[in-house]
Amino acid sequence: MSDNLRDVIGRVLPAPENHLSSELMEKARKARRSFMAKALAMGAGAASTVAAGKAMAAPEGEDAILKLPEHTTGLGQPVAARGYGMPSQWEKNLQRRESPGLTRVSQASVSFTPLQGLFGIITPSGLHFERHHQGWWDIDPSKHRLMVHGDDGLIKRPRVFTMDELMRLPSVSRIHFLECGANTAMEWANVAVPTVQYTHGMLSCSEFTGVLLSTLLEMCGIDLKRAKYVLAEGADGSSMTRTIPIELAMDDVIVAWGQNGEMLRPENGYPLRLVVPGVQAVSSVKYLRRIEVGDMPWGTKDESIHYIDLLPNGLHRQYSGIQECKSVITTPSGGQMLLDKGYYNISGLAWSGRGTIKAVDVSVDGGRTWRPARLEKPILPKALTRFNFDWVWDGKPAILQSRAIDSTGYVQPKINQLRAVRGTRSIYHNNAIQSWLVSENGEVSNVQVY
């Protein structure tokens, strides 16, 4: 990378969190032309300085160095001026956002995480994507209860837990991703949305704290010889209910009250939610109020008429919860703009519901050639993994792609490979390779490469 850094380090104009406007794109083009004109006006001496790899300060930036600003000469705000810290005012546009027209009512809708503006693998709690079926609530934890029971002696000691009782049990803290089964759904047929926030933003990753579901089931005397499934039910208006195989329930499922070192946020299920790692997020029931043990699937409405996959032969694929290996480049990505030729750090996220990410390959020519990316630690099971890749843009059109491979050997498919098996009328579990077109003028847009 040191050789690349002797060239001009490229700059990216961030994508707006809303849909793009022609006015904004024209402003970006003018800014790029203005930058290039100033660079040419600096003359051969300045150009040779760049070639030598020395830092070159723009004239308008000198005052920021030579004149001390107000925050260096004045007294700042007092300690604990804000009892709960908030983002800088200069970052206020980085928000989760609802896609206009996606649903009829906002209480039964989705907000998308701004993946293009995040670093590392942890999603701030306030930017975690939302999917609600009847709106969110801020529930009094002192009045919230969790019941664990089962018919026909499958649970020997049924019990109702208070929040205080749950939080006094042995706890675990683990980092896992949550991804809506409908993430990237709008891209099944054709390119539908411009930015990574809307193509992949129903994805977040947090450190969750709680008690293992297996601990509760064992406390209540589960009959593991006969128990085959558990049913999780939420306390919101939709009474969301999901069937979970007993193998998962006794493995790494968490009854969580904590997220990223604090209590869950109300939009994320406060005061109690289920976290089912690696499985579509609808199974991680929010506002958890009941766990029932049974010997067969319940076939609830959100398992029989929703969250199912329509196959080309007309049949539906049901109980297909695992989120398969997937990745996406978050920068440069759709809606952003490359302002200069030169070095860029291509960065993105990879994840798999079946284990850990073993490798990520990156292509800058639409999949004709692939090179390995750097995987940044930590690399954890059923969690996001950050990858980076060095790239020098020569100003010519390019198509950026990433391809993830997980610990089972599964390789993320191209869109035509996925459609050959699943058709184009599906909604859920689109884990196809994402393509971003970089045009000669530096604009980055969403395209599909077959």
C-alpha positions as CSV (number, residue, x, y, z in Angstrom):
1,M,0.0,0.0,0.0
2,S,2.9,2.4,0.6
3,D,3.5,2.6,-3.2
4,N,-0.1,3.4,-3.8
5,L,0.0,6.2,-1.2
6,R,2.6,8.0,-3.2
7,D,-0.2,8.7,-5.6
8,V,-3.0,11.1,-4.9
9,I,-5.2,9.7,-2.1
10,G,-8.8,9.8,-3.5
11,R,-11.7,11.5,-1.9
12,V,-15.2,10.2,-1.7
13,L,-18.3,12.5,-1.7
14,P,-20.6,10.7,0.7
15,A,-24.0,9.6,-0.5
16,P,-27.0,11.4,1.0
17,E,-29.0,9.3,3.4
18,N,-32.1,10.2,1.4
19,H,-32.6,9.3,-2.3
20,L,-30.4,11.1,-4.7
21,S,-31.4,14.3,-6.4
22,S,-30.2,15.7,-9.7
23,E,-29.4,19.0,-8.0
24,L,-27.1,17.2,-5.6
25,M,-25.3,15.3,-8.3
26,E,-24.8,18.5,-10.4
27,K,-23.3,20.2,-7.3
28,A,-20.9,17.3,-6.9
29,R,-19.9,17.5,-10.5
30,K,-19.2,21.2,-10.2
31,A,-17.2,20.6,-7.0
32,R,-15.1,18.1,-8.8
33,R,-14.5,20.4,-11.8
34,S,-13.5,23.2,-9.4
35,F,-11.1,21.0,-7.6
36,M,-9.4,19.9,-10.8
37,A,-9.1,23.5,-12.0
38,K,-7.4,24.6,-8.8
39,A,-5.0,21.6,-9.0
40,L,-4.0,22.5,-12.6
41,A,-3.6,26.2,-11.6
42,M,-1.0,25.3,-9.0
43,G,1.5,24.6,-11.8
44,A,4.3,22.2,-12.5
45,G,6.1,22.8,-9.2
46,A,3.0,21.7,-7.2
47,A,2.6,18.7,-9.5
48,S,6.2,17.6,-8.8
49,T,5.6,17.9,-5.1
50,V,2.7,15.5,-5.4
51,A,4.8,13.1,-7.5
52,A,7.4,13.1,-4.7
53,G,4.8,12.0,-2.3
54,K,5.0,15.1,-0.1
55,A,2.0,16.6,1.6
56,M,0.6,19.7,-0.2
57,A,-1.8,22.0,1.7
58,A,-4.5,23.8,-0.2
59,P,-4.3,27.6,0.2
60,E,-7.7,27.8,1.7
61,G,-6.6,25.4,4.5
62,E,-3.7,27.4,5.8
63,D,-5.8,29.6,8.2
64,A,-7.1,26.5,9.9
65,I,-3.5,25.6,10.8
66,L,-2.0,29.1,11.4
67,K,-4.9,30.8,13.2
68,L,-6.1,29.2,16.5
69,P,-9.9,28.6,16.3
70,E,-12.4,29.4,19.0
71,H,-12.3,25.9,20.5
72,T,-8.6,26.3,21.2
73,T,-8.7,29.7,22.8
74,G,-12.1,29.4,24.7
75,L,-13.7,27.5,27.5
76,G,-15.7,24.4,26.4
77,Q,-18.9,23.0,27.8
78,P,-18.9,21.6,31.3
79,V,-18.7,18.0,32.3
80,A,-22.1,16.2,32.1
81,A,-23.7,19.1,30.3
82,R,-25.7,16.3,28.6
83,G,-26.4,13.4,30.9
84,Y,-26.6,11.0,28.0
85,G,-24.0,11.6,25.2
86,M,-25.3,12.5,21.8
87,P,-23.6,12.4,18.3
88,S,-21.9,15.6,17.1
89,Q,-24.2,18.1,15.4
90,W,-22.0,17.6,12.3
91,E,-23.1,14.0,12.1
92,K,-26.8,14.6,12.4
93,N,-27.6,13.5,8.8
94,L,-26.4,10.0,9.5
95,Q,-29.7,8.4,10.5
96,R,-31.7,5.3,10.0
97,R,-34.4,6.1,7.5
98,E,-37.7,4.6,6.2
99,S,-37.9,4.0,2.5
100,P,-40.8,6.2,1.1
101,G,-43.8,4.1,0.0
102,L,-42.5,0.8,1.3
103,T,-45.5,0.2,3.5
104,R,-48.9,1.8,3.9
105,V,-48.5,2.6,7.6
106,S,-45.2,3.5,9.4
107,Q,-46.1,1.4,12.5
108,A,-45.7,-1.7,10.2
109,S,-42.6,-0.8,8.4
110,V,-38.8,-0.8,8.3
111,S,-36.1,1.7,9.0
112,F,-32.7,1.1,7.4
113,T,-29.3,1.3,9.0
114,P,-26.8,3.8,7.2
115,L,-24.2,1.2,6.5
116,Q,-22.3,3.6,4.3
117,G,-21.4,5.8,7.3
118,L,-20.4,3.2,9.9
119,F,-17.0,1.8,10.9
120,G,-15.9,-1.5,12.3
121,I,-18.6,-4.1,12.9
122,I,-20.7,-2.7,15.8
123,T,-23.9,-0.8,14.9
124,P,-24.7,2.0,17.4
125,S,-27.9,1.1,19.2
126,G,-29.6,4.2,18.0
127,L,-28.9,3.3,14.4
128,H,-30.0,-0.4,14.6
129,F,-32.5,-1.1,11.9
130,E,-36.1,-1.5,12.9
131,R,-38.9,-3.8,11.7
132,H,-42.2,-3.4,13.5
133,H,-45.5,-5.1,12.7
134,Q,-47.7,-2.9,15.1
135,G,-45.4,-0.1,16.2
136,W,-42.9,0.0,19.1
137,W,-43.5,0.5,22.8
138,D,-41.6,1.7,25.8
139,I,-42.7,-1.0,28.4
140,D,-42.4,-0.6,32.1
141,P,-39.8,-3.3,33.1
142,S,-41.3,-3.7,36.6
143,K,-44.5,-4.9,35.0
144,H,-43.0,-7.1,32.3
145,R,-43.1,-10.9,32.7
146,L,-41.7,-13.9,30.8
147,M,-43.6,-17.2,31.0
148,V,-42.0,-20.5,30.2
149,H,-44.3,-23.5,29.8
150,G,-45.2,-26.5,27.7
151,D,-48.0,-29.0,27.2
152,D,-48.1,-32.7,28.1
153,G,-45.2,-32.5,30.6
154,L,-42.7,-31.1,28.2
155,I,-41.9,-28.6,30.9
156,K,-41.9,-30.1,34.4
157,R,-41.8,-26.8,36.3
158,P,-43.6,-24.0,34.4
159,R,-42.5,-20.6,35.6
160,V,-43.1,-16.8,35.3
161,F,-40.0,-14.6,35.5
162,T,-39.8,-11.0,36.4
163,M,-37.0,-8.8,34.9
164,D,-35.2,-8.7,38.2
165,E,-35.2,-12.5,38.5
166,L,-33.9,-12.9,34.9
167,M,-31.1,-10.3,35.4
168,R,-29.9,-12.2,38.5
169,L,-29.2,-15.4,36.5
170,P,-25.8,-16.3,34.9
171,S,-25.4,-14.0,31.9
172,V,-23.4,-14.0,28.7
173,S,-22.4,-11.2,26.3
174,R,-21.9,-12.1,22.7
175,I,-21.6,-10.2,19.4
176,H,-24.1,-11.2,16.7
177,F,-25.6,-9.7,13.6
178,L,-29.4,-9.4,13.0
179,E,-30.6,-9.3,9.4
180,C,-34.2,-9.1,8.3
181,G,-35.1,-12.0,5.9
182,A,-36.3,-9.4,3.5
183,N,-33.0,-7.5,3.4
184,T,-32.1,-6.8,-0.3
185,A,-35.6,-8.0,-1.3
186,M,-36.1,-5.2,-3.7
187,E,-33.2,-6.3,-5.8
188,W,-34.6,-9.8,-6.7
189,A,-36.0,-8.7,-10.1
190,N,-34.0,-5.6,-11.1
191,V,-32.0,-2.7,-9.6
192,A,-34.5,-0.9,-7.4
193,V,-32.8,1.5,-5.0
194,P,-29.6,3.6,-5.3
195,T,-27.7,3.3,-2.0
196,V,-26.4,0.6,0.3
197,Q,-28.5,1.9,3.1
198,Y,-31.6,0.8,1.2
199,T,-30.2,-2.3,-0.6
200,H,-28.6,-3.9,2.6
201,G,-29.6,-1.6,5.5
202,M,-31.9,-4.1,7.3
203,L,-28.7,-5.4,8.9
204,S,-27.1,-4.5,12.2
205,C,-24.6,-6.0,14.6
206,S,-24.5,-5.6,18.4
207,E,-23.1,-7.0,21.6
208,F,-26.1,-8.6,23.3
209,T,-26.2,-9.4,27.0
210,G,-28.7,-11.8,28.6
211,V,-29.3,-15.3,29.8
212,L,-29.1,-18.3,27.5
213,L,-32.5,-19.7,26.6
214,S,-31.1,-23.2,27.4
215,T,-30.5,-22.1,31.0
216,L,-34.1,-21.1,31.4
217,L,-35.4,-24.3,29.8
218,E,-33.2,-26.4,32.0
219,M,-34.3,-24.5,35.1
220,C,-37.9,-25.3,34.1
221,G,-37.3,-29.0,33.6
222,I,-37.5,-29.4,29.8
223,D,-38.0,-32.9,28.5
224,L,-35.3,-33.0,25.8
225,K,-36.2,-36.5,24.7
226,R,-39.6,-35.3,23.5
227,A,-39.3,-31.6,23.0
228,K,-38.7,-30.7,19.3
229,Y,-39.6,-27.0,19.1
230,V,-40.1,-23.8,21.1
231,L,-42.5,-21.0,20.3
232,A,-41.5,-17.4,21.1
233,E,-44.2,-14.8,21.5
234,G,-43.8,-11.0,21.8
235,A,-45.9,-8.5,23.8
236,D,-46.5,-6.0,21.1
237,G,-49.8,-5.5,19.2
238,S,-49.0,-8.1,16.6
239,S,-48.2,-10.8,19.2
240,M,-45.4,-11.9,16.9
241,T,-44.8,-15.7,17.3
242,R,-42.1,-17.8,15.8
243,T,-41.2,-21.5,15.9
244,I,-37.6,-22.3,16.7
245,P,-36.1,-25.8,16.5
246,I,-35.0,-27.2,19.8
247,E,-31.4,-27.6,18.5
248,L,-31.1,-23.9,18.1
249,A,-33.0,-23.1,21.3
250,M,-30.5,-25.3,23.3
251,D,-27.5,-23.8,21.5
252,D,-26.7,-20.1,21.4
253,V,-30.1,-18.4,21.7
254,I,-30.1,-15.5,24.2
255,V,-32.9,-14.0,26.2
256,A,-31.4,-10.5,26.1
257,W,-32.0,-7.3,28.1
258,G,-28.7,-5.6,27.2
259,Q,-27.3,-4.2,23.9
260,N,-23.9,-2.6,23.4
261,G,-23.3,-2.2,27.2
262,E,-26.7,-0.7,28.1
263,M,-30.3,-1.8,28.3
264,L,-32.1,-2.5,25.1
265,R,-33.6,0.6,23.4
266,P,-37.4,0.6,23.1
267,E,-37.3,0.3,19.3
268,N,-35.0,-2.8,19.8
269,G,-37.3,-4.6,22.1
270,Y,-36.9,-3.1,25.6
271,P,-37.0,-4.6,28.2
272,L,-36.6,-8.1,26.8
273,R,-36.0,-9.7,23.5
274,L,-34.9,-13.0,22.0
275,V,-31.7,-13.1,20.0
276,V,-31.5,-16.1,17.6
277,P,-28.0,-15.9,16.0
278,G,-27.7,-16.5,12.3
279,V,-31.4,-16.8,11.7
280,Q,-33.6,-14.1,10.0
281,A,-34.3,-11.4,12.6
282,V,-38.0,-12.0,12.8
283,S,-37.2,-15.0,15.0
284,S,-35.5,-12.7,17.4
285,V,-38.8,-11.7,18.9
286,K,-38.9,-8.3,20.6
287,Y,-40.8,-7.5,23.8
288,L,-40.5,-11.3,24.7
289,R,-43.4,-12.4,27.0
290,R,-43.8,-16.2,26.4
291,I,-41.8,-19.3,25.6
292,E,-43.7,-22.5,24.9
293,V,-42.2,-25.9,24.4
294,G,-43.8,-28.3,21.9
295,D,-43.2,-31.4,19.7
296,M,-44.2,-29.9,16.3
297,P,-44.1,-26.6,14.5
298,W,-46.9,-24.2,15.3
299,G,-47.4,-22.9,11.7
300,T,-48.3,-19.3,12.9
301,K,-49.4,-16.7,10.3
302,D,-45.9,-15.3,10.0
303,E,-44.6,-18.8,9.2
304,S,-47.3,-20.0,6.8
305,I,-48.3,-16.9,4.8
306,H,-45.3,-14.6,5.5
307,Y,-41.5,-15.1,5.5
308,I,-41.8,-18.0,3.0
309,D,-40.1,-18.2,-0.4
310,L,-42.0,-18.7,-3.6
311,L,-40.0,-21.0,-5.9
312,P,-40.2,-21.2,-9.7
313,N,-42.2,-24.5,-9.6
314,G,-45.0,-22.7,-7.6
315,L,-44.2,-24.3,-4.3
316,H,-43.3,-22.4,-1.2
317,R,-40.1,-22.9,0.8
318,Q,-41.1,-22.7,4.5
319,Y,-39.0,-22.5,7.8
320,S,-36.0,-21.3,5.8
321,G,-34.6,-19.2,8.5
322,I,-30.8,-19.4,8.2
323,Q,-29.2,-16.3,6.7
324,E,-26.7,-17.6,4.2
325,C,-23.2,-16.2,3.6
326,K,-23.3,-12.6,2.2
327,S,-21.2,-9.5,1.8
328,V,-21.4,-6.0,0.5
329,I,-19.0,-3.1,-0.2
330,T,-20.1,-0.1,1.8
331,T,-17.6,2.4,0.4
332,P,-17.4,3.2,-2.4
333,S,-21.0,2.4,-2.9
334,G,-24.1,3.6,-4.6
335,G,-24.8,7.4,-4.4
336,Q,-21.2,8.2,-3.4
337,M,-18.8,10.0,-5.8
338,L,-15.1,9.6,-6.4
339,L,-13.7,13.1,-6.7
340,D,-10.1,12.2,-7.8
341,K,-8.1,9.5,-9.4
342,G,-5.8,7.6,-7.1
343,Y,-5.8,5.4,-4.1
344,Y,-9.0,4.2,-2.4
345,N,-9.7,1.9,0.5
346,I,-12.5,-0.4,-0.6
347,S,-14.3,-1.4,2.6
348,G,-17.3,-3.6,3.4
349,L,-19.0,-6.2,5.6
350,A,-19.4,-9.9,5.4
351,W,-21.4,-12.3,7.5
352,S,-22.9,-15.8,7.6
353,G,-25.6,-17.4,9.7
354,R,-23.7,-20.8,9.5
355,G,-20.5,-19.8,11.2
356,T,-17.5,-17.5,10.6
357,I,-16.2,-15.7,7.5
358,K,-13.1,-17.4,6.1
359,A,-12.3,-15.2,3.1
360,V,-13.6,-12.3,1.1
361,D,-12.6,-11.7,-2.5
362,V,-13.0,-8.3,-4.3
363,S,-13.3,-7.6,-8.0
364,V,-13.0,-4.2,-9.7
365,D,-13.9,-5.5,-13.2
366,G,-17.3,-7.0,-12.7
367,G,-16.2,-10.5,-11.6
368,R,-13.7,-11.3,-14.3
369,T,-10.8,-11.3,-11.8
370,W,-10.8,-11.6,-8.1
371,R,-8.2,-10.7,-5.4
372,P,-8.3,-11.5,-1.6
373,A,-9.3,-8.7,0.8
374,R,-8.0,-8.2,4.3
375,L,-10.2,-9.5,7.0
376,E,-10.1,-7.2,10.1
377,K,-10.3,-8.7,13.6
378,P,-12.4,-9.7,15.4
379,I,-13.7,-12.5,13.2
380,L,-16.6,-14.0,15.2
381,P,-19.3,-16.6,14.4
382,K,-22.6,-15.2,13.2
383,A,-21.3,-11.7,13.5
384,L,-20.3,-9.0,10.9
385,T,-16.7,-9.1,9.7
386,R,-15.1,-6.0,8.3
387,F,-12.9,-6.3,5.2
388,N,-10.6,-3.8,3.4
389,F,-9.0,-3.8,-0.1
390,D,-6.4,-1.5,-1.6
391,W,-7.4,0.0,-5.0
392,V,-6.0,2.7,-7.3
393,W,-8.6,4.1,-9.5
394,D,-7.3,5.2,-12.9
395,G,-10.4,7.2,-13.9
396,K,-11.9,4.5,-16.1
397,P,-15.3,2.8,-15.5
398,A,-15.1,0.0,-12.9
399,I,-17.5,-2.5,-11.4
400,L,-16.9,-3.2,-7.7
401,Q,-18.0,-6.5,-6.2
402,S,-17.3,-8.6,-3.1
403,R,-17.7,-12.3,-2.7
404,A,-17.7,-14.0,0.8
405,I,-16.8,-17.6,1.7
406,D,-17.8,-18.9,5.1
407,S,-16.4,-21.7,7.4
408,T,-18.6,-24.3,5.7
409,G,-17.0,-23.6,2.3
410,Y,-20.1,-21.9,1.0
411,V,-19.4,-19.3,-1.7
412,Q,-21.7,-16.3,-2.1
413,P,-23.5,-16.6,-5.4
414,K,-24.0,-14.3,-8.4
415,I,-27.5,-13.1,-9.0
416,N,-28.1,-15.3,-12.0
417,Q,-27.0,-18.4,-10.0
418,L,-29.5,-17.5,-7.3
419,R,-32.3,-16.9,-9.7
420,A,-31.7,-20.2,-11.4
421,V,-32.8,-21.9,-8.2
422,R,-35.1,-19.4,-6.6
423,G,-36.6,-17.5,-9.6
424,T,-37.5,-13.8,-9.5
425,R,-40.7,-13.7,-7.5
426,S,-39.2,-14.4,-4.1
427,I,-38.9,-11.8,-1.3
428,Y,-36.6,-13.3,1.3
429,H,-33.0,-14.5,1.6
430,N,-31.4,-12.6,-1.3
431,N,-27.6,-13.1,-0.7
432,A,-26.4,-12.4,-4.2
433,I,-23.2,-10.6,-5.0
434,Q,-23.8,-6.8,-5.1
435,S,-22.3,-4.7,-7.9
436,W,-21.5,-1.0,-7.8
437,L,-20.6,0.8,-11.1
438,V,-18.0,3.5,-10.9
439,S,-18.5,5.8,-14.0
440,E,-15.8,7.9,-15.6
441,N,-17.1,11.0,-13.8
442,G,-16.7,9.3,-10.5
443,E,-20.4,8.6,-9.8
444,V,-21.2,5.3,-8.1
445,S,-24.5,3.6,-9.0
446,N,-26.3,0.3,-8.3
447,V,-26.1,-2.2,-11.2
448,Q,-26.6,-5.9,-11.7
449,V,-24.0,-8.1,-13.4
450,Y,-25.1,-11.6,-14.5
